[in-house]
Amino acid sequence: MASESIAQRDADDRELTRLLGAYIAFATGWLVLSTAVGIIVAYKFAYPEFLTNPYFSFGRLRPIHTNDTFYAWASMALVGLAFYVACKTCATRLYSITWGWVTLALFNVAAVLGTIALDLGVNNGDQEYREWVWWIEALFLVAVLTAAYNLIMTVARRRDDDVYLSNWYTMGGIIWTLILATVAFIPWYQNGLGQVAVQGFFMHNAVGMWFTPLTLGLFYYVLPKLLNRPIYSYALGVLAFWTNLVFYPIIGAHHFIFSPLPWWLQTLAIVFSVAMLVPVWAGSANFLLTMRGRWEQVRRSYALPFVFVGVLGYLLGSTQGTFEAFRSLQAVWHLTNFTVGHSHLTMYTFITFGIWGGIYALLPRATGRAPSLVLTGLHFWLATVGMAIYILALSIGGTVQGLVWMSGAPFIDSVTAIAPDWLWRSIGGSLMFASHLLFAWNVWLMLGGSQRVPSRVEPIAEVA
Amino acid sequence: MSRDGRLVAIAGGAGLVYLVLAILMGVLPGMALSKTAPGPGVTPLTPEQEAGRAVYVAEGCSYCHTQQVRPLAMDKVFGRPSAAGDYAYATPELLGSERTGPDLSNVGVRQPAEVWQYIHLYDPRAVVPPSIMPSYRWLFRVVPSAPPGETAVALPPAYAPKSGVVVPTARAKALVAYLLSLKQPALSPEMQKAAQEAEQAMAPAKPAAGQAAAPASAGAAKGFDYAATGPNLYAANCAACHGAQGTGVAGAFPPLVNDPVVTASDPAEHLKVVLDGLHGKAIGGTAYGGQMPAFASQLSDEQIAAIVDHERTAWGNHAPTVTPADVARVRKGGR
C-alpha cells in the first residue's frame, strides 16, 4: 500500500516475526514432548515392565504421542508458517496480529488439556486422531476457525489480483479441516458400524486434508524462494490441488478393508487410492522439476535438504499408501506394524521434514539470525538415519508379523518374531529424538541466541 | 473474474466441494450404517459390562487388540468373520487398527476363565511368558488377606507380591465381565453363506492352515504342515493356562504332567474334557478356580487328536496315543 510508510512496514514485519517465532517455539516444545513420549512408548515393546504406572502406560501414552504430534507440533508450526507465507506472497501485513496470538493460545490450551485428559484416561473412545473429548476438540476448532478468518482476510488484502498457489493450499487445508472435524465430532448420528464408517473417513482426511495441503503450500513458497526460480508448472500445482480435493475424501474406508463395512465402500476406497497417484505424482514431479539442475544449491542450503527429503517422503509415503490399499497386500500388512512404519513415512519424512525445511528457510529470513551449521547438519543426518532405521525395521517387522499369522503358527510367535525389529525401531527413534533436541537448540539460536547475520538472506554454507 | 471473486471461487469453491464430499462419504454412510440392526443373539451389555467397556476404552486396550475378525483363513483362530450386526450396541466402536495382541471379538468363548483374566491383567507374563502386554496392577489391590466375599487372585508365587494377597478392584471386575461378554453369536444361515463367499474370494488355492479340515480330506496326500502339529496347536490353544511345559498354575489351572486322566491308557475321559470343557472339579483333592472352554466347536477331530497326542507323550508322559476316529467317536457320545 502506497500510503504505508517504510517505518510502518518495518513495525509490521517485527510483529509478524515475533508471532512466527512464538508459533515455532511452542511447536518445537511440543515436538520434543510428544517424541519423548514416543520414545517411552517404543521402549515398552522391548521392556514391557518399563514404567508400569497408569500415567505412563502404553494405552494412555500412545494417543498422547499421536495427538500432540498432530495437533500441537505440526498444526502450530504449519499455521504459523502459513501466516508468514500469506503475508510474504500477498505483500501485506497479517490481517490481525492479535488474533494470531489468540489462535496460538487456543492451540496450546487445547493441547495442554488434551494431553492431561488422555493421561487420566479421559478420551473419545480410542478412535485414532479423534481421541480428544469434544469440548477440547472444540477449542482446537475455534483456533482453526480464527486462523481461517485471519488467513483469508490477509489474502483478501493481497497486492496482486492473483492468489498465489501456496495460499490455495493453506486456505483449503484450514477450511477442509473445519468441515471435517465438525462432521466427525458431532456424535448424534454415529452408532456402532456407522461410527466405523465416519472413523475411516475422518482418520485419513485428518492427515490428507490438513497436514498435506499446509505442507504442500509451504513447499510452493519455499522452493521458488530459495532457488530463485519459478515453480516448474503452476498448472500442475492447480491440477494437483483439485484432484487431491476430489479423490482424497473417498479413500477413507481403505483403513477398514475386510471389515464388515459394505464391500462396495471398501472397493471404492481402493479405486480412488489408485487415483491418488495423480495429485501425488503431479505434486512431487512439480517440486523435483523445480529443483532440477540445482542440486549443488540444494546441497549447500540449510533448508533445501530437508525440503528434498520431505518431497521424497510425500512421493514414497503416498505411493506406498496406494499399494497398501490393495486387498492382496492388505491381507499381509493390515493390522501389523507395517502401518506404523507407513504413518511415520508420511507424518515424519514428509510433514515433519517439510516443516523443518520451512523453518530453516524462513525463520532466519524473518529474525536475521542463523542456526548453527554443525547443528543443522547433525540434525539432518540423525533424523534421516534414525527415520530410515525406524521405517525399515517396522516395514520388515510388520511383514514378518503378517507372514507368521498366515502360517498358522500360535499368535504369540508373531510377537516374538518381531521383537528384534522393535528394538531397532527404538534405536532409530532415539536418533530421531536426539535430532529434535539439536533442532530445538537451533530454534533458540534463530530466535535470538545467535549473532545477527548481516544480510537477510538464507545463510549458505560457504558464506557462513 | 474480479479480485474478490477469485478468492471466493478458490476458498469457497474448495470448501463447497469438500462439504458435498464429506456428506457423501462421511455423514451419509455414517447415518445409514448407524441403523444396522443387531444380528441374531446380539444383545446390549449389562451395566457392569458397560462399565468394563469404559475401562477398556480409558486404558486404550484397542491400540493393541482388534475387535474385527476378517473373512481370511488366518483370522479363523479368533472366531467367525465379524458381521455388521455384531456392532449394533458397540459405541464407541472398538474395531482397532493394530493387532499387536490377539483379536478379542470372541475372547469370552476362547478364554472364559475369570481367574485367567485376572492373573493375565495383573501380570501377563505370569501365564504367557513371552507376552509384551503391560501389567495393569492399578486395577488390583494388595491386602493382607482376602476380605469376606472376595477371592484372592491365584497368582503363581514368582509373580505374587512378597506379602499379602491380590484382589481385583471394581474396575478390574467390570473389565473382566466385559471381556467375558465378548462372545460371537452364531450367524444366520444367509450370513454364514455370505461370509463363506467373501472368504473364498480371498482364499489362496490350497486349504488354509488352521482351518477345520473336513474329515474326507484326512486321507489326501499333503505336505508337512507345521500349523497342524500337536505342539503348535497346544501352544496356540492350551499353553496360556496349562503352561508351555504342562505345569499349570497352582490353584487356577491343573498341571497335565502326570495327571491321571492325561496318562490313563483309556483316552475317553481326556478327549471328553477337551471337547466339552471342565469346571469346578477337584483333581487329586485340589480345587482349581479356572474354567476350561469346550473345544468341540473350535477345533476339528484331527486338531484335537494332535493336541491330545502331544499332551499324552510330552513332558515325561507316556500314554497311548489317539486317532481322529477316536475323537469322532467321543464327540458323538461313544466311549
Interface residues (C-beta under 8 A of the other chain):
Chain A: K44 F45 A46 P48 E49 T52 N53 P54 S57 F58 G59 R60 R62 P63 G121 V122 N123 N124 G125 D126 Q127 E128 I152 V155 A156 D161 D162 V163 W168 M171 G172 I175 W176 I179 L180 V183 A184 Y189 Q190 N191 G192 L193 G194 Q195 V196 A197 V198 Q199 F201 F202 N205 M209 F241 L245 V246 P249 I250 G252 H255 F256 F258 S259 P260 L261 P262 W263 L265 R327 A331 H334 L335 T336 N337 T339 V340 W405 M406 S407 G408 A409 P410 F411 I412 D413 V415 T416 A419
Chain B: R3 D4 R6 L7 I10 A11 A14 G15 V17 Y18 L19 L21 A22 I23 L24 M25 G26 V27 P29 G30 M31 A32 L33 S34 K35 T36 V57 A58 E59 G60 C61 S62 Y63 C64 T66 Q68 R70 P71 L72 A73 M74 V77 S82 A83 A84 D86 Y87 A88 Y89 A90 T91 P92 E93 L94 L95 G96 S97 E98 R99 T100 G101 P102 P124 R125 V128 P130 S131 I132 M133 P134 S135 Y136 R137 W138 A198 M202 A208 A209 G210 D225 Y226 A227 A228 N232 A235 A236 A239
